[in-house]
Amino acid sequence: MIYLGANQDAIQAGGELGVAAGNSLSFEHSGQGTASVFDSASKFVQSYSTLEGPPPSFSNEDREAQEKLAREKRRQKSSKN
């Protein structure tokens, strides 16, 4: 089971539903954020077919990509003001 949450603490919200922290990912509410999170989710699901190591989880790179998008969006908003 995975939990994806836009503009929220997906780890906390997913945890309240019984989803492991590694299976939860927050994403930026934007076209780029949505495309990126679905790419991450696709890789996550595909990793189940190999299962040669530990169970899959979202990577630090997945999380960092979303943080970068969020920072860029905040920067764009502040430059408009």
C-alpha positions as CSV (number, residue, x, y, z in Angstrom):
1,M,0.0,0.0,0.0
2,I,1.2,3.5,-0.8
3,Y,0.0,7.0,0.3
4,L,0.6,10.1,-1.9
5,G,-0.4,13.4,-0.5
6,A,-0.3,16.9,-2.1
7,N,0.8,19.8,0.2
8,Q,0.6,17.7,3.4
9,D,2.7,15.6,5.6
10,A,2.0,12.3,3.8
11,I,4.1,10.3,6.2
12,Q,2.0,11.4,9.1
13,A,-1.3,11.1,7.2
14,G,-0.3,7.7,5.7
15,G,0.8,6.5,9.2
16,E,-2.7,7.3,10.6
17,L,-4.0,4.9,7.9
18,G,-1.5,2.2,8.6
19,V,0.8,3.0,5.7
20,A,4.6,2.7,6.4
21,A,6.6,5.9,6.3
22,G,8.7,4.5,3.4
23,N,5.6,4.0,1.4
24,S,4.3,7.5,1.8
25,L,5.3,10.5,-0.3
26,S,4.3,14.2,-0.2
27,F,4.2,16.0,-3.5
28,E,4.0,19.5,-4.8
29,H,0.5,20.4,-6.0
30,S,1.4,21.3,-9.5
31,G,1.6,19.7,-12.9
32,Q,5.3,19.0,-12.4
33,G,4.8,17.7,-8.9
34,T,2.0,15.4,-10.1
35,A,4.1,14.1,-13.0
36,S,7.1,13.6,-10.8
37,V,5.1,11.7,-8.1
38,F,3.5,9.4,-10.6
39,D,6.9,8.6,-12.0
40,S,8.1,7.8,-8.5
41,A,5.0,5.7,-7.8
42,S,5.5,3.8,-11.1
43,K,9.1,3.0,-10.1
44,F,7.9,1.9,-6.7
45,V,5.3,-0.5,-8.1
46,Q,7.7,-1.9,-10.7
47,S,10.3,-2.7,-7.9
48,Y,7.8,-5.2,-6.5
49,S,8.4,-7.4,-9.6
50,T,12.1,-7.8,-8.8
51,L,12.0,-8.0,-5.0
52,E,15.6,-9.1,-4.9
53,G,16.4,-7.0,-1.8
54,P,14.4,-5.3,0.9
55,P,10.8,-4.2,0.3
56,P,10.6,-1.1,-1.9
57,S,10.2,2.4,-0.5
58,F,10.3,5.9,-1.9
59,S,13.9,7.1,-2.2
60,N,15.6,10.2,-0.8
61,E,15.8,11.3,-4.4
62,D,12.0,11.0,-4.8
63,R,11.6,13.2,-1.6
64,E,14.3,15.7,-2.6
65,A,12.7,16.1,-6.1
66,Q,9.4,17.1,-4.5
67,E,11.1,19.5,-2.0
68,K,12.9,21.2,-4.9
69,L,9.6,21.7,-6.7
70,A,8.1,23.2,-3.6
71,R,11.0,25.6,-3.1
72,E,10.8,26.7,-6.7
73,K,7.0,27.3,-6.4
74,R,7.6,29.4,-3.2
75,R,10.3,31.4,-4.9
76,Q,8.1,32.1,-7.9
77,K,5.2,33.2,-5.6
78,S,7.5,35.5,-3.7
79,S,8.9,37.1,-6.8
80,K,5.4,38.0,-8.0
81,N,4.7,39.9,-4.9
